[in-house]
Amino acid sequence: MEIVLNDLTQTNPYPDCLEDFEKIFANACKETGRNTDLVCSVIFTTPEQIHEINRTYRKIDRSTDVISFALQDDPSNILIEEEEQELGDIFINIQAVRDQAEEYGHSQRRELDFLFCHGLLHLMGYDHMEPEDEKEMFHLQDVILDEVVTR
């Protein structure tokens, strides 16, 4: 399991996040029955940067908190057999982390971990478009996160 961090904001907003992300990744693999031979990238962005990404790639003209781009829609359909499987990229808006932590009354650490977990589950094929899918995904998020950071 590998997480590649990139900071488009050039501010190093969360220098200690990797340990939590690794725990979340391991918990997600355990809870979803996946091997840990996975890789993903996490990219920290500003509201303006994620707005542009959202507009360009999703045709939604607004900022958002997190966007995931899965490299494969069907993880069971691996085209190239490699030692590690690249899941894709998770873009996290650092201002949304601050704003939502305050809005929801929990720490920035909890919000950052939540957004990473949410994005990771999207990379693993989970979605929340239908009520049943939302219930499953949000339950998984709680189970995965509660072992790492308090609410």
Secondary structure per residue as TSV (DSSP state, phi and psi in degrees):
chain	resnum	aa	ss	phi	psi
A	1	M	-	360.0	130.7
A	2	E	E	-140.1	139.8
A	3	I	E	-122.9	124.2
A	4	V	E	-102.8	119.8
A	5	L	E	-98.3	136.1
A	6	N	E	-133.2	142.3
A	7	D	E	-123.6	97.9
A	8	L	T	-73.0	-15.5
A	9	T	T	-80.9	-18.5
A	10	Q	S	57.7	33.1
A	11	T	S	-118.6	-5.2
A	12	N	-	48.3	60.2
A	13	P	-	-68.0	-30.6
A	14	Y	-	-136.6	75.3
A	15	P	T	-65.0	-20.2
A	16	D	T	-106.4	17.8
A	17	C	H	-78.9	-20.3
A	18	L	H	-60.9	-39.3
A	19	E	H	-60.8	-46.6
A	20	D	H	-62.5	-45.1
A	21	F	H	-59.3	-40.8
A	22	E	H	-64.8	-40.2
A	23	K	H	-65.1	-42.7
A	24	I	H	-63.0	-43.5
A	25	F	H	-60.6	-46.4
A	26	A	H	-63.0	-44.3
A	27	N	H	-62.8	-40.9
A	28	A	H	-63.6	-42.0
A	29	C	H	-62.5	-43.3
A	30	K	H	-63.8	-48.1
A	31	E	H	-69.0	-26.8
A	32	T	H	-101.2	-0.6
A	33	G	T	72.5	27.5
A	34	R	-	-99.8	153.1
A	35	N	-	-69.3	161.7
A	36	T	S	-94.1	14.6
A	37	D	-	-87.0	50.6
A	38	L	E	-119.0	153.9
A	39	V	E	-132.7	140.7
A	40	C	E	-143.3	161.3
A	41	S	E	-112.3	142.8
A	42	V	E	-120.1	126.6
A	43	I	E	-121.1	119.6
A	44	F	E	-83.4	133.6
A	45	T	E	-130.9	166.6
A	46	T	-	-88.7	167.5
A	47	P	H	-58.5	-38.4
A	48	E	H	-66.3	-41.0
A	49	Q	H	-65.7	-45.2
A	50	I	H	-71.4	-29.8
A	51	H	H	-60.8	-46.6
A	52	E	H	-62.9	-42.5
A	53	I	H	-62.4	-44.9
A	54	N	H	-62.3	-43.3
A	55	R	H	-67.0	-44.6
A	56	T	H	-70.2	-46.1
A	57	Y	H	-99.6	-23.9
A	58	R	H	-115.4	-4.8
A	59	K	-	59.5	32.8
A	60	I	-	-116.6	115.7
A	61	D	-	-90.9	65.5
A	62	R	S	-162.3	163.0
A	63	S	-	-74.4	161.8
A	64	T	-	-148.6	175.6
A	65	D	S	-88.4	-39.5
A	66	V	E	-150.1	141.4
A	67	I	E	-133.3	135.0
A	68	S	E	-115.8	138.9
A	69	F	E	-122.3	103.2
A	70	A	E	-77.3	137.9
A	71	L	S	-77.3	-25.6
A	72	Q	-	-135.6	129.1
A	73	D	S	-71.6	-29.4
A	74	D	-	-121.6	97.4
A	75	P	T	-58.4	-19.5
A	76	S	T	-80.3	-9.5
A	77	N	-	-104.3	70.8
A	78	I	-	-80.3	121.3
A	79	L	S	-80.7	-37.5
A	80	I	S	-120.8	123.8
A	81	E	-	-78.7	114.3
A	82	E	-	-129.1	167.7
A	83	E	S	-63.9	-40.6
A	84	E	S	-124.2	145.2
A	85	Q	E	-101.8	121.6
A	86	E	E	-77.6	119.4
A	87	L	E	-81.0	-41.8
A	88	G	E	144.0	-157.5
A	89	D	E	-120.5	142.6
A	90	I	E	-120.1	118.0
A	91	F	E	-99.8	126.1
A	92	I	E	-121.1	125.3
A	93	N	E	-80.2	112.3
A	94	I	H	-68.8	-28.0
A	95	Q	H	-70.5	-36.4
A	96	A	H	-63.8	-35.5
A	97	V	H	-58.1	-48.8
A	98	R	H	-64.2	-49.1
A	99	D	H	-64.7	-44.8
A	100	Q	H	-72.4	-32.7
A	101	A	H	-60.8	-44.2
A	102	E	H	-66.4	-44.8
A	103	E	H	-61.3	-41.0
A	104	Y	H	-91.5	-4.1
A	105	G	T	73.1	30.5
A	106	H	S	-130.3	179.8
A	107	S	-	-73.7	158.5
A	108	Q	H	-62.4	-33.9
A	109	R	H	-59.5	-46.9
A	110	R	H	-61.6	-43.7
A	111	E	H	-66.2	-43.0
A	112	L	H	-61.7	-45.5
A	113	D	H	-62.9	-39.5
A	114	F	H	-61.8	-47.4
A	115	L	H	-64.8	-38.4
A	116	F	H	-63.3	-47.5
A	117	C	H	-60.5	-44.5
A	118	H	H	-59.8	-48.1
A	119	G	H	-64.0	-40.0
A	120	L	H	-63.0	-43.6
A	121	L	H	-63.4	-35.6
A	122	H	H	-61.1	-42.7
A	123	L	H	-62.8	-28.2
A	124	M	T	-86.8	4.1
A	125	G	T	101.3	3.3
A	126	Y	-	-86.1	151.8
A	127	D	-	-147.0	171.5
A	128	H	-	-136.3	35.5
A	129	M	S	-77.7	-32.4
A	130	E	S	-109.7	148.2
A	131	P	H	-53.1	-42.7
A	132	E	H	-65.2	-41.2
A	133	D	H	-66.4	-40.5
A	134	E	H	-62.1	-44.8
A	135	K	H	-58.9	-45.8
A	136	E	H	-64.2	-47.8
A	137	M	H	-65.2	-43.8
A	138	F	H	-70.0	-33.1
A	139	H	H	-63.9	-45.2
A	140	L	H	-58.8	-43.7
A	141	Q	H	-56.5	-47.0
A	142	D	H	-61.5	-46.5
A	143	V	H	-60.7	-46.1
A	144	I	H	-66.1	-45.6
A	145	L	H	-75.4	-35.9
A	146	D	H	-61.0	-22.2
A	147	E	T	-80.8	-11.9
A	148	V	T	-111.0	-45.1
A	149	V	S	-144.1	141.9
A	150	T	-	-74.5	155.1
A	151	R	-	-75.5	360.0
